[in-house]
Amino acid sequence: MPSTRTHLRAGAVAASAALVVTLAACSSSGTDEGSGSTLEQLQNDGKITVAIADERPYSWVEGGEPTGATIAMHREIFSNMGIDDVEVVEVDWNSLIPGLKAGRFDAISAGMSILPERCEEAAFSDPEIMYTTTLMVPEGNPRGLTDLDSVVDDPEVTLAVLGGGIESGYAEKLGISNTVSVDNAQSGMDLVANGRADAFAMTAISLNWMADNNPDAGVETTEAFVQEIDGVPQIGAGSTVFRTGDTELLDAYNEQLASITGDEQAYLDLVGEYGFTAENLPPSDLTTAQLCAGELG
């Protein structure tokens, strides 16, 4: 599968940085047996490879340079870990965890939701971003949709969802069968704009960003909501993802992350320009263990 690869160096990205189209499989960064931990290798190389899925404003590539809220956090965190060069590989959302496990990159920088089934496949850092859900609908919201319950109530609605995304799981649990799976957020917006879907469900921060930055697309978003399933609010939080065996790398990352999420101003200084607010800062008592266990919805 083709992917987009580019580099950023903490503190300054070379103005001449170029996009290179390559195969994700060619960017293997697994640890050779006996060659030390992944953390040691990355520090010795001074470089880490992270995967993104072009979900704005979390992470994307623009003008040959990686940008977004998670990229801003990773510039800071990995630099403080002694890893100044971050290589970015862009793949489809469904390829993120499989590619990580296959050693094609070292981490996932996509604000991925912490879910029990995902925790069985990979290791999630401490929570970094809280989010809610919204629906992108045609301008004027002709069907009067408000949340996924309103989609359930109107069986003629065609709902677009990101393949492998948390909203896809919501739709399945709610028994919404008239769905269209897309590989990325742009495709979901295009379906709504072209009348091939009545709504596109995704995180509010992403869809609000897309609507604001595409004023001529003929779409709008509903009020953000926390979806309930069987009466249980679905608490959403995302983080950076590592391979399950890279515990030293995960621990070192969490240590640096705590200095950011433990300081509201430090957090906003990094992610505020991408539309994130203090409401997106995870509470100090929310843990990855709770989310992996499914104890919060």
Backbone as CSV, one residue per row, in Angstrom:
resi,resn,N_x,N_y,N_z,CA_x,CA_y,CA_z,C_x,C_y,C_z
1,MET,0.848,-1.197,0.000,0.000,0.000,0.000,0.877,1.238,0.000
2,PRO,0.635,2.161,-0.905,1.454,3.361,-0.957,1.207,4.246,0.240
3,SER,2.256,4.924,0.669,2.121,5.828,1.805,2.949,7.061,1.542
4,THR,2.623,8.122,2.261,3.369,9.362,2.138,4.326,9.466,3.294
5,ARG,5.570,9.762,2.998,6.577,9.832,4.047,7.256,11.190,4.004
6,THR,7.469,11.746,5.172,8.208,12.995,5.265,8.874,13.056,6.624
7,HIS,9.725,14.044,6.826,10.462,14.177,8.078,10.178,15.525,8.703
8,LEU,10.285,15.553,10.045,10.369,16.834,10.717,11.458,16.713,11.763
9,ARG,12.202,17.769,11.953,13.209,17.803,12.992,12.722,18.739,14.068
10,ALA,12.754,18.278,15.320,12.220,19.066,16.421,12.817,20.453,16.424
11,GLY,11.922,21.448,16.533,12.359,22.837,16.624,12.444,23.518,15.278
12,ALA,12.788,22.780,14.222,12.907,23.439,12.901,12.805,22.391,11.816
13,VAL,11.896,22.595,10.873,11.752,21.701,9.732,12.412,22.355,8.539
14,ALA,13.255,21.625,7.872,13.955,22.206,6.726,12.964,22.678,5.690
15,ALA,13.176,23.884,5.195,12.237,24.472,4.246,12.176,23.681,2.958
16,SER,13.228,22.932,2.689,13.255,22.187,1.437,12.729,20.775,1.564
17,ALA,12.114,20.449,2.717,11.608,19.096,2.925,10.650,18.716,1.815
18,ALA,10.770,17.493,1.304,9.934,17.066,0.187,9.169,15.815,0.556
19,LEU,8.031,15.622,-0.088,7.256,14.409,0.082,7.834,13.329,-0.805
20,VAL,7.928,12.126,-0.271,8.397,10.998,-1.053,7.350,9.913,-0.977
21,VAL,6.858,9.453,-2.116,5.899,8.368,-2.136,6.677,7.067,-2.104
22,THR,6.330,6.184,-1.157,7.073,4.948,-0.977,6.137,3.872,-0.487
23,LEU,6.621,2.699,-0.241,5.821,1.630,0.326,6.023,1.595,1.818
24,ALA,4.890,1.525,2.567,4.996,1.481,4.020,5.834,0.296,4.459
25,ALA,5.743,-0.812,3.735,6.488,-2.001,4.122,7.984,-1.780,4.050
26,CYS,8.405,-0.784,3.311,9.831,-0.516,3.177,10.391,0.287,4.334
27,SER,9.521,0.739,5.251,9.998,1.578,6.348,10.110,0.799,7.639
28,SER,10.445,-0.461,7.534,10.544,-1.315,8.714,11.505,-0.742,9.725
29,SER,11.043,-0.739,10.996,11.894,-0.191,12.053,11.876,-1.096,13.268
30,GLY,11.655,-2.382,13.050,11.624,-3.311,14.166,12.990,-3.467,14.797
31,THR,12.995,-4.010,16.016,14.229,-4.189,16.760,14.834,-5.548,16.468
32,ASP,16.083,-5.577,16.061,16.762,-6.848,15.829,17.112,-7.478,17.166
33,GLU,16.999,-8.798,17.217,17.301,-9.518,18.450,18.740,-9.257,18.877
34,GLY,18.903,-8.906,20.149,20.228,-8.688,20.695,20.788,-7.314,20.431
35,SER,20.028,-6.435,19.794,20.569,-5.116,19.449,20.119,-4.027,20.406
36,GLY,19.519,-4.420,21.546,19.073,-3.440,22.523,17.609,-3.124,22.337
37,SER,17.058,-2.378,23.303,15.642,-2.051,23.250,15.356,-1.073,22.118
38,THR,14.075,-0.978,21.768,13.682,-0.023,20.742,14.054,1.392,21.157
39,LEU,13.833,1.722,22.432,14.181,3.064,22.921,15.660,3.347,22.713
40,GLU,16.516,2.396,23.055,17.953,2.598,22.889,18.314,2.792,21.421
41,GLN,17.707,1.995,20.560,17.981,2.120,19.129,17.551,3.486,18.599
42,LEU,16.363,3.918,19.009,15.857,5.202,18.536,16.723,6.350,19.018
43,GLN,17.177,6.268,20.260,18.047,7.317,20.806,19.401,7.304,20.120
44,ASN,19.919,6.124,19.826,21.195,6.034,19.122,21.081,6.581,17.700
45,ASP,19.939,6.282,17.052,19.728,6.764,15.680,19.314,8.232,15.655
46,GLY,18.719,8.683,16.774,18.193,10.050,16.814,16.958,10.227,15.962
47,LYS,16.261,9.127,15.642,15.128,9.180,14.718,14.057,8.177,15.121
48,ILE,12.804,8.577,14.956,11.671,7.675,15.178,10.726,7.810,14.001
49,THR,10.067,6.713,13.630,9.083,6.733,12.563,7.690,6.584,13.166
50,VAL,6.806,7.544,12.879,5.437,7.483,13.375,4.480,7.467,12.190
51,ALA,3.341,6.810,12.379,2.332,6.724,11.325,1.159,7.636,11.640
52,ILE,0.616,8.251,10.586,-0.569,9.084,10.706,-1.576,8.640,9.659
53,ALA,-2.812,9.148,9.773,-3.853,8.748,8.815,-4.584,9.946,8.237
54,ASP,-3.921,11.098,8.195,-4.512,12.317,7.636,-5.877,12.605,8.251
55,GLU,-5.925,12.665,9.569,-7.134,13.071,10.274,-6.858,14.418,10.923
56,ARG,-7.451,15.445,10.372,-7.202,16.797,10.845,-8.221,17.162,11.923
57,PRO,-7.784,17.835,12.971,-6.499,18.507,13.186,-5.501,17.708,14.024
58,TYR,-5.653,16.379,14.072,-4.712,15.572,14.847,-3.343,15.512,14.184
59,SER,-3.321,15.019,12.934,-2.035,14.901,12.237,-2.268,14.748,10.751
60,TRP,-1.488,15.491,9.966,-1.553,15.394,8.515,-0.289,16.010,7.928
61,VAL,-0.138,15.923,6.621,1.005,16.508,5.932,0.489,17.610,5.017
62,GLU,1.089,18.774,5.106,0.676,19.913,4.282,1.912,20.648,3.782
63,GLY,1.993,20.836,2.467,3.142,21.515,1.893,4.446,20.797,2.167
64,GLY,4.380,19.463,2.275,5.592,18.685,2.528,6.000,18.600,3.980
65,GLU,5.219,19.221,4.890,5.582,19.217,6.305,4.474,18.594,7.149
66,PRO,4.828,17.725,8.085,3.824,17.173,9.000,3.366,18.252,9.973
67,THR,2.087,18.232,10.289,1.546,19.227,11.190,0.363,18.630,11.941
68,GLY,-0.159,19.365,12.913,-1.299,18.901,13.689,-0.983,18.814,15.169
69,ALA,-2.023,18.571,15.961,-1.886,18.574,17.418,-0.969,17.463,17.925
70,THR,-1.143,16.237,17.414,-0.294,15.161,17.918,1.142,15.324,17.442
71,ILE,1.324,15.882,16.258,2.681,16.143,15.782,3.358,17.180,16.678
72,ALA,2.619,18.221,17.072,3.179,19.246,17.963,3.601,18.628,19.293
73,MET,2.766,17.742,19.830,3.119,17.075,21.082,4.350,16.200,20.909
74,HIS,4.443,15.521,19.774,5.557,14.604,19.563,6.864,15.331,19.278
75,ARG,6.798,16.482,18.678,8.015,17.280,18.541,8.633,17.518,19.928
76,GLU,7.764,17.905,20.850,8.223,18.223,22.200,8.675,16.983,22.955
77,ILE,7.837,15.959,22.957,8.101,14.775,23.783,9.311,13.999,23.303
78,PHE,9.361,13.683,22.011,10.483,12.875,21.527,11.794,13.640,21.586
79,SER,11.760,14.944,21.389,12.972,15.743,21.533,13.501,15.643,22.964
80,ASN,12.598,15.706,23.932,13.008,15.589,25.334,13.492,14.193,25.683
81,MET,13.181,13.226,24.828,13.659,11.857,25.017,14.972,11.620,24.279
82,GLY,15.507,12.663,23.638,16.761,12.527,22.912,16.585,12.024,21.495
83,ILE,15.364,12.166,20.945,15.077,11.721,19.587,14.571,12.928,18.813
84,ASP,15.441,13.549,18.060,15.105,14.836,17.436,14.458,14.723,16.062
85,ASP,14.664,13.628,15.362,14.176,13.490,13.990,12.962,12.569,13.977
86,VAL,11.825,13.078,13.522,10.591,12.301,13.445,10.226,12.101,11.981
87,GLU,10.218,10.842,11.556,9.801,10.508,10.200,8.325,10.153,10.236
88,VAL,7.553,10.713,9.324,6.101,10.509,9.291,5.712,9.691,8.067
89,VAL,4.948,8.637,8.302,4.419,7.793,7.237,2.901,7.898,7.268
90,GLU,2.285,8.209,6.154,0.837,8.359,6.074,0.215,7.112,5.451
91,VAL,-0.697,6.476,6.195,-1.360,5.256,5.732,-2.857,5.364,6.005
92,ASP,-3.645,4.441,5.472,-5.063,4.384,5.785,-5.255,4.014,7.249
93,TRP,-6.370,4.449,7.814,-6.631,4.221,9.242,-6.543,2.741,9.602
94,ASN,-7.143,1.882,8.786,-7.150,0.453,9.085,-5.771,-0.185,9.008
95,SER,-4.800,0.521,8.458,-3.443,-0.024,8.340,-2.546,0.393,9.511
96,LEU,-3.057,1.223,10.410,-2.210,1.756,11.477,-1.708,0.660,12.424
97,ILE,-2.605,-0.040,13.085,-2.162,-1.058,14.046,-1.485,-2.236,13.352
98,PRO,-2.014,-2.763,12.225,-1.286,-3.832,11.540,0.129,-3.425,11.138
99,GLY,0.294,-2.195,10.651,1.621,-1.737,10.258,2.551,-1.586,11.445
100,LEU,2.014,-1.139,12.571,2.810,-1.030,13.794,3.300,-2.402,14.229
101,LYS,2.393,-3.363,14.268,2.762,-4.713,14.702,3.761,-5.355,13.751
102,ALA,3.697,-4.984,12.469,4.611,-5.541,11.471,5.967,-4.854,11.486
103,GLY,6.132,-3.825,12.311,7.420,-3.142,12.412,7.669,-2.123,11.333
104,ARG,6.619,-1.666,10.635,6.805,-0.685,9.565,7.013,0.719,10.112
105,PHE,6.646,0.937,11.369,6.895,2.200,12.060,6.930,1.916,13.551
106,ASP,7.347,2.912,14.327,7.588,2.716,15.759,6.430,3.135,16.646
107,ALA,5.556,4.000,16.148,4.449,4.503,16.949,3.371,5.032,16.023
108,ILE,2.171,5.218,16.584,1.047,5.790,15.843,0.724,7.144,16.434
109,SER,0.735,8.165,15.591,0.481,9.543,16.013,-0.812,10.018,15.378
110,ALA,-1.957,9.484,15.864,-3.233,9.763,15.201,-4.365,10.030,16.176
111,GLY,-4.054,10.256,17.452,-5.113,10.483,18.425,-6.066,9.302,18.525
112,MET,-5.560,8.090,18.401,-6.397,6.895,18.345,-7.102,6.635,19.667
113,SER,-8.407,6.343,19.590,-9.200,6.053,20.780,-8.692,4.796,21.478
114,ILE,-8.690,4.862,22.797,-8.257,3.721,23.609,-9.462,2.815,23.836
115,LEU,-9.477,1.663,23.177,-10.590,0.731,23.251,-10.085,-0.651,23.666
116,PRO,-10.890,-1.417,24.407,-10.442,-2.739,24.871,-9.899,-3.625,23.762
117,GLU,-10.598,-3.688,22.617,-10.151,-4.571,21.541,-8.823,-4.108,20.946
118,ARG,-8.579,-2.796,20.939,-7.307,-2.286,20.433,-6.184,-2.547,21.437
119,CYS,-6.527,-2.494,22.719,-5.512,-2.738,23.751,-4.996,-4.169,23.718
120,GLU,-5.760,-5.069,23.120,-5.299,-6.449,22.960,-4.241,-6.559,21.864
121,GLU,-4.183,-5.540,20.990,-3.288,-5.580,19.848,-2.042,-4.719,20.020
122,ALA,-2.134,-3.662,20.848,-1.029,-2.712,20.954,-1.057,-2.043,22.326
123,ALA,-0.006,-1.270,22.614,0.129,-0.604,23.911,-0.143,0.889,23.752
124,PHE,-1.101,1.404,24.513,-1.477,2.808,24.445,-0.810,3.598,25.571
125,SER,-0.390,4.799,25.242,0.178,5.682,26.259,-0.921,6.153,27.193
126,ASP,-0.551,6.940,28.199,-1.554,7.572,29.040,-2.453,8.446,28.168
127,PRO,-3.704,8.684,28.594,-4.624,9.497,27.778,-4.047,10.873,27.455
128,GLU,-4.257,11.307,26.199,-3.744,12.593,25.729,-4.851,13.555,25.319
129,ILE,-5.930,13.020,24.760,-6.985,13.863,24.194,-8.350,13.255,24.501
130,MET,-9.246,14.065,25.067,-10.634,13.660,25.257,-11.445,14.154,24.059
131,TYR,-12.423,13.341,23.637,-13.263,13.848,22.579,-14.697,13.384,22.643
132,THR,-15.513,14.162,21.904,-16.924,13.862,21.745,-17.168,13.537,20.267
133,THR,-18.400,13.235,19.941,-18.760,12.859,18.575,-19.672,13.928,17.975
134,THR,-19.675,14.033,16.655,-20.639,14.877,15.958,-21.007,14.215,14.642
135,LEU,-22.030,14.742,14.010,-22.424,14.292,12.680,-22.195,15.422,11.692
136,MET,-21.548,15.115,10.577,-21.477,16.058,9.470,-22.667,15.754,8.566
137,VAL,-23.463,16.784,8.251,-24.690,16.617,7.482,-24.738,17.665,6.374
138,PRO,-25.621,17.491,5.391,-25.769,18.536,4.366,-26.205,19.846,5.012
139,GLU,-25.830,20.939,4.403,-26.182,22.256,4.920,-27.700,22.348,5.124
140,GLY,-28.080,22.833,6.301,-29.496,22.904,6.641,-29.998,21.688,7.387
141,ASN,-29.183,20.627,7.446,-29.529,19.398,8.160,-30.958,18.953,7.828
142,PRO,-31.226,18.613,6.547,-32.597,18.331,6.096,-33.310,17.221,6.849
143,ARG,-32.581,16.264,7.403,-33.236,15.175,8.130,-33.319,15.442,9.637
144,GLY,-32.799,16.577,10.084,-32.903,16.939,11.492,-32.158,15.995,12.418
145,LEU,-31.024,15.487,11.985,-30.258,14.536,12.785,-29.528,15.250,13.929
146,THR,-29.427,14.579,15.060,-28.774,15.174,16.230,-27.683,14.286,16.812
147,ASP,-27.885,12.992,16.750,-26.915,12.027,17.275,-27.187,10.686,16.610
148,LEU,-26.510,9.642,17.045,-26.707,8.347,16.400,-28.064,7.738,16.734
149,ASP,-28.654,8.135,17.854,-30.003,7.663,18.163,-30.987,8.166,17.114
150,SER,-30.776,9.395,16.646,-31.668,9.934,15.609,-31.474,9.206,14.291
151,VAL,-30.286,8.663,14.064,-30.048,7.848,12.871,-30.798,6.523,12.992
152,VAL,-30.773,5.950,14.184,-31.518,4.707,14.430,-33.004,4.920,14.149
153,ASP,-33.515,6.078,14.539,-34.941,6.367,14.388,-35.362,6.610,12.946
154,ASP,-34.393,6.822,12.050,-34.697,7.080,10.640,-33.969,6.039,9.790
155,PRO,-34.606,4.903,9.530,-33.927,3.801,8.825,-33.524,4.126,7.401
156,GLU,-34.002,5.239,6.843,-33.625,5.602,5.479,-32.310,6.378,5.417
157,VAL,-31.770,6.723,6.575,-30.512,7.472,6.609,-29.349,6.562,6.218
158,THR,-28.486,7.055,5.345,-27.220,6.387,5.031,-26.129,7.082,5.825
159,LEU,-25.450,6.330,6.659,-24.435,6.879,7.559,-23.041,6.481,7.100
160,ALA,-22.171,7.463,6.914,-20.762,7.187,6.609,-19.977,7.109,7.909
161,VAL,-19.070,6.152,8.000,-18.218,5.990,9.174,-16.798,5.687,8.713
162,LEU,-15.842,6.061,9.521,-14.447,5.751,9.226,-14.193,4.283,9.514
163,GLY,-13.692,3.545,8.526,-13.417,2.132,8.716,-12.461,1.907,9.880
164,GLY,-12.884,1.130,10.873,-12.062,0.875,12.038,-12.155,1.952,13.086
165,GLY,-12.913,3.025,12.822,-13.045,4.114,13.774,-14.023,3.782,14.885
166,ILE,-13.963,4.551,15.967,-14.805,4.282,17.123,-16.282,4.423,16.782
167,GLU,-16.612,5.358,15.881,-18.018,5.559,15.514,-18.575,4.366,14.725
168,SER,-17.714,3.671,14.007,-18.134,2.454,13.320,-18.606,1.419,14.330
169,GLY,-17.887,1.331,15.451,-18.297,0.422,16.517,-19.599,0.833,17.160
170,TYR,-19.769,2.145,17.356,-21.035,2.639,17.901,-22.196,2.217,17.002
171,ALA,-22.028,2.443,15.694,-23.098,2.129,14.745,-23.459,0.646,14.791
172,GLU,-22.444,-0.187,14.876,-22.694,-1.626,14.910,-23.458,-2.018,16.173
173,LYS,-23.032,-1.463,17.322,-23.705,-1.792,18.584,-25.140,-1.283,18.620
174,LEU,-25.405,-0.191,17.905,-26.755,0.371,17.873,-27.626,-0.276,16.802
175,GLY,-27.047,-1.176,16.034,-27.809,-1.876,15.004,-28.049,-1.064,13.749
176,ILE,-27.189,-0.063,13.498,-27.304,0.735,12.278,-26.618,-0.031,11.147
177,SER,-27.408,-0.524,10.229,-26.854,-1.377,9.165,-26.603,-0.627,7.867
178,ASN,-27.300,0.491,7.666,-27.162,1.235,6.407,-25.968,2.183,6.514
179,THR,-24.775,1.599,6.513,-23.551,2.380,6.677,-22.639,2.232,5.468
180,VAL,-21.810,3.235,5.277,-20.781,3.214,4.233,-19.448,3.470,4.924
181,SER,-18.503,2.558,4.758,-17.196,2.698,5.386,-16.247,3.441,4.461
182,VAL,-15.514,4.412,5.024,-14.550,5.185,4.235,-13.161,5.039,4.846
183,ASP,-12.147,5.288,4.029,-10.767,5.133,4.475,-10.232,6.354,5.207
184,ASN,-10.825,7.520,4.962,-10.320,8.738,5.590,-11.442,9.765,5.690
185,ALA,-11.179,10.825,6.468,-12.195,11.828,6.736,-12.625,12.582,5.479
186,GLN,-11.686,12.845,4.583,-12.023,13.559,3.353,-13.071,12.799,2.546
187,SER,-12.917,11.491,2.465,-13.879,10.676,1.722,-15.259,10.738,2.360
188,GLY,-15.301,10.766,3.698,-16.578,10.861,4.392,-17.273,12.176,4.104
189,MET,-16.520,13.267,4.141,-17.100,14.566,3.838,-17.585,14.613,2.393
190,ASP,-16.823,14.025,1.485,-17.213,14.026,0.074,-18.539,13.290,-0.135
191,LEU,-18.746,12.195,0.584,-19.994,11.446,0.446,-21.193,12.303,0.845
192,VAL,-21.042,13.049,1.935,-22.136,13.921,2.390,-22.327,15.070,1.411
193,ALA,-21.230,15.679,0.992,-21.307,16.820,0.079,-21.926,16.431,-1.258
194,ASN,-21.693,15.190,-1.700,-22.206,14.739,-2.994,-23.564,14.054,-2.904
195,GLY,-24.148,14.014,-1.694,-25.468,13.433,-1.519,-25.505,11.929,-1.483
196,ARG,-24.355,11.274,-1.367,-24.328,9.813,-1.323,-24.419,9.268,0.098
197,ALA,-24.360,10.160,1.088,-24.591,9.798,2.490,-25.328,10.960,3.145
198,ASP,-26.190,10.621,4.093,-26.964,11.651,4.794,-26.210,12.226,5.988
199,ALA,-25.219,11.497,6.460,-24.443,11.958,7.611,-23.121,11.206,7.668
200,PHE,-22.158,11.824,8.298,-20.840,11.221,8.519,-20.523,11.397,9.996
201,ALA,-20.331,10.290,10.697,-20.075,10.327,12.138,-18.585,10.223,12.416
202,MET,-18.083,11.142,13.233,-16.664,11.133,13.575,-16.467,12.051,14.784
203,THR,-15.230,12.168,15.261,-14.979,13.027,16.405,-15.299,14.473,16.058
204,ALA,-15.848,15.186,17.041,-16.306,16.558,16.811,-15.170,17.479,16.406
205,ILE,-14.017,17.337,17.037,-12.909,18.248,16.743,-12.489,18.115,15.283
206,SER,-12.533,16.893,14.737,-12.127,16.666,13.348,-13.145,17.232,12.365
207,LEU,-14.417,16.894,12.569,-15.429,17.328,11.614,-15.679,18.833,11.685
208,ASN,-15.584,19.408,12.877,-15.720,20.868,12.981,-14.579,21.564,12.242
209,TRP,-13.375,21.008,12.364,-12.207,21.550,11.668,-12.423,21.490,10.154
210,MET,-12.902,20.355,9.677,-13.102,20.187,8.246,-14.190,21.121,7.718
211,ALA,-15.292,21.248,8.449,-16.377,22.132,8.022,-15.907,23.584,7.985
212,ASP,-15.150,23.990,9.002,-14.664,25.374,9.065,-13.689,25.684,7.942
213,ASN,-12.913,24.673,7.544,-11.884,24.895,6.533,-12.345,24.549,5.114
214,ASN,-13.614,24.159,4.980,-14.195,23.886,3.658,-15.567,24.556,3.576
215,PRO,-15.598,25.891,3.658,-16.875,26.615,3.745,-17.765,26.462,2.516
216,ASP,-17.201,26.030,1.396,-17.992,25.893,0.169,-18.427,24.453,-0.101
217,ALA,-18.203,23.574,0.866,-18.508,22.158,0.648,-19.994,21.844,0.775
218,GLY,-20.786,22.773,1.324,-22.212,22.524,1.477,-22.544,21.580,2.614
219,VAL,-21.715,21.598,3.663,-21.944,20.722,4.814,-21.909,21.553,6.095
220,GLU,-22.425,20.963,7.159,-22.338,21.562,8.491,-22.262,20.434,9.503
221,THR,-22.046,20.765,10.755,-21.974,19.744,11.792,-23.047,19.983,12.843
222,THR,-23.466,18.902,13.480,-24.430,19.001,14.562,-23.703,19.402,15.843
223,GLU,-24.472,19.640,16.895,-23.860,19.869,18.202,-23.115,18.603,18.622
224,ALA,-21.971,18.780,19.278,-21.212,17.626,19.748,-22.011,16.869,20.810
225,PHE,-21.800,15.559,20.859,-22.533,14.741,21.833,-21.662,13.585,22.309
226,VAL,-22.019,13.052,23.471,-21.427,11.815,23.983,-22.469,10.727,23.760
227,GLN,-22.186,9.807,22.877,-23.158,8.775,22.537,-23.375,7.820,23.715
228,GLU,-24.626,7.458,23.938,-24.947,6.445,24.941,-25.320,5.149,24.239
229,ILE,-24.847,4.049,24.778,-25.181,2.725,24.276,-25.626,1.884,25.459
230,ASP,-26.845,1.381,25.392,-27.442,0.648,26.512,-27.413,1.481,27.793
231,GLY,-27.615,2.789,27.619,-27.674,3.679,28.768,-26.333,4.085,29.335
232,VAL,-25.237,3.662,28.689,-23.892,3.954,29.195,-23.218,4.985,28.300
233,PRO,-22.840,6.157,28.843,-22.115,7.151,28.038,-20.770,6.589,27.579
234,GLN,-20.456,6.777,26.315,-19.214,6.261,25.747,-18.117,7.327,25.873
235,ILE,-17.295,7.203,26.898,-16.232,8.161,27.163,-15.092,7.927,26.177
236,GLY,-14.740,8.955,25.412,-13.709,8.820,24.396,-12.416,9.514,24.778
237,ALA,-11.318,8.791,24.703,-10.000,9.369,24.947,-8.999,8.684,24.027
238,GLY,-8.055,9.465,23.511,-7.069,8.918,22.592,-5.656,9.125,23.084
239,SER,-4.734,8.390,22.475,-3.332,8.518,22.886,-2.425,7.988,21.790
240,THR,-1.135,8.014,22.059,-0.123,7.482,21.146,-0.019,5.981,21.353
241,VAL,0.250,5.251,20.278,0.224,3.792,20.330,1.606,3.225,19.995
242,PHE,2.010,2.216,20.776,3.295,1.546,20.594,3.084,0.037,20.515
243,ARG,4.118,-0.687,20.123,4.039,-2.141,20.158,4.041,-2.622,21.607
244,THR,3.381,-3.745,21.848,3.223,-4.229,23.219,4.562,-4.543,23.883
245,GLY,5.567,-4.919,23.102,6.855,-5.262,23.691,7.746,-4.083,24.008
246,ASP,7.373,-2.898,23.545,8.231,-1.719,23.724,7.896,-0.978,25.012
247,THR,7.972,-1.711,26.130,7.579,-1.138,27.420,8.514,-0.017,27.871
248,GLU,9.797,-0.132,27.578,10.739,0.918,27.973,10.445,2.214,27.219
249,LEU,10.144,2.087,25.941,9.790,3.246,25.131,8.491,3.870,25.636
250,LEU,7.507,3.045,25.929,6.218,3.529,26.441,6.392,4.258,27.765
251,ASP,7.171,3.684,28.670,7.376,4.302,29.989,8.075,5.654,29.864
252,ALA,9.079,5.713,29.004,9.798,6.975,28.818,8.886,8.023,28.203
253,TYR,8.034,7.600,27.287,7.082,8.519,26.655,6.101,9.058,27.693
254,ASN,5.534,8.159,28.499,4.561,8.581,29.506,5.159,9.561,30.505
255,GLU,6.424,9.377,30.832,7.087,10.286,31.769,7.123,11.707,31.204
256,GLN,7.427,11.827,29.923,7.466,13.149,29.303,6.054,13.698,29.077
257,LEU,5.131,12.819,28.729,3.751,13.241,28.504,3.144,13.854,29.757
258,ALA,3.469,13.307,30.911,2.888,13.783,32.170,3.217,15.247,32.430
259,SER,4.373,15.693,31.970,4.748,17.096,32.185,3.898,18.035,31.331
260,ILE,3.270,17.503,30.288,2.402,18.301,29.414,0.955,18.229,29.882
261,THR,0.437,17.019,30.072,-0.962,16.884,30.478,-1.172,17.313,31.931
262,GLY,-0.094,17.411,32.699,-0.205,17.879,34.078,-0.162,19.385,34.194
263,ASP,-0.026,20.080,33.089,0.066,21.542,33.078,-0.846,22.060,31.957
264,GLU,-2.001,22.596,32.324,-2.989,23.006,31.313,-2.414,23.988,30.303
265,GLN,-1.619,24.949,30.771,-1.081,25.933,29.850,-0.072,25.308,28.893
266,ALA,0.751,24.400,29.401,1.715,23.716,28.544,0.980,22.910,27.468
267,TYR,-0.122,22.297,27.844,-0.943,21.522,26.917,-1.513,22.429,25.832
268,LEU,-2.114,23.537,26.243,-2.737,24.451,25.289,-1.706,25.138,24.401
269,ASP,-0.512,25.375,24.929,0.538,25.983,24.119,0.889,25.100,22.923
270,LEU,0.735,23.781,23.070,1.078,22.851,22.006,-0.084,22.581,21.056
271,VAL,-1.297,22.432,21.596,-2.420,21.975,20.762,-3.498,23.032,20.537
272,GLY,-3.415,24.156,21.231,-4.452,25.174,21.140,-4.653,25.733,19.751
273,GLU,-3.583,25.893,18.998,-3.716,26.493,17.663,-4.462,25.579,16.691
274,TYR,-4.659,24.322,17.067,-5.371,23.383,16.201,-6.830,23.205,16.626
275,GLY,-7.305,24.093,17.499,-8.707,24.063,17.892,-9.003,23.305,19.158
276,PHE,-7.988,22.746,19.801,-8.205,22.022,21.044,-8.267,23.002,22.214
277,THR,-9.087,22.666,23.207,-9.266,23.521,24.372,-9.017,22.721,25.638
278,ALA,-9.214,23.377,26.773,-9.023,22.704,28.068,-9.991,21.532,28.224
279,GLU,-11.126,21.555,27.501,-12.078,20.451,27.572,-11.501,19.164,26.999
280,ASN,-10.490,19.289,26.140,-9.857,18.105,25.547,-8.757,17.524,26.419
281,LEU,-8.399,18.217,27.499,-7.346,17.738,28.403,-7.917,16.639,29.296
282,PRO,-7.337,15.441,29.267,-7.869,14.345,30.088,-7.773,14.655,31.573
283,PRO,-8.776,14.271,32.362,-8.687,14.446,33.814,-7.564,13.594,34.392
284,SER,-6.991,14.056,35.458,-5.818,13.378,36.023,-6.125,11.975,36.534
285,ASP,-7.390,11.699,36.852,-7.728,10.384,37.395,-8.186,9.391,36.326
286,LEU,-8.154,9.802,35.060,-8.505,8.887,33.974,-7.268,8.110,33.555
287,THR,-7.362,6.787,33.514,-6.203,5.963,33.184,-6.445,5.110,31.946
288,THR,-5.349,4.760,31.301,-5.432,3.863,30.153,-5.939,2.495,30.584
289,ALA,-5.562,2.062,31.779,-6.023,0.758,32.270,-7.547,0.717,32.361
290,GLN,-8.159,1.814,32.824,-9.619,1.867,32.910,-10.245,1.769,31.522
291,LEU,-9.694,2.510,30.576,-10.242,2.514,29.222,-10.035,1.178,28.529
292,CYS,-8.878,0.566,28.748,-8.611,-0.748,28.145,-9.525,-1.815,28.717
293,ALA,-9.910,-1.639,29.981,-10.798,-2.611,30.622,-12.262,-2.362,30.275
294,GLY,-12.542,-1.238,29.585,-13.922,-0.924,29.236,-14.759,-0.528,30.423
295,GLU,-14.128,0.040,31.448,-14.840,0.364,32.687,-15.588,1.697,32.607
296,LEU,-15.360,2.468,31.531,-15.957,3.795,31.457,-16.980,3.906,30.337
297,GLY,-17.458,2.814,29.856,-18.422,2.835,28.778,-17.903,2.189,27.530
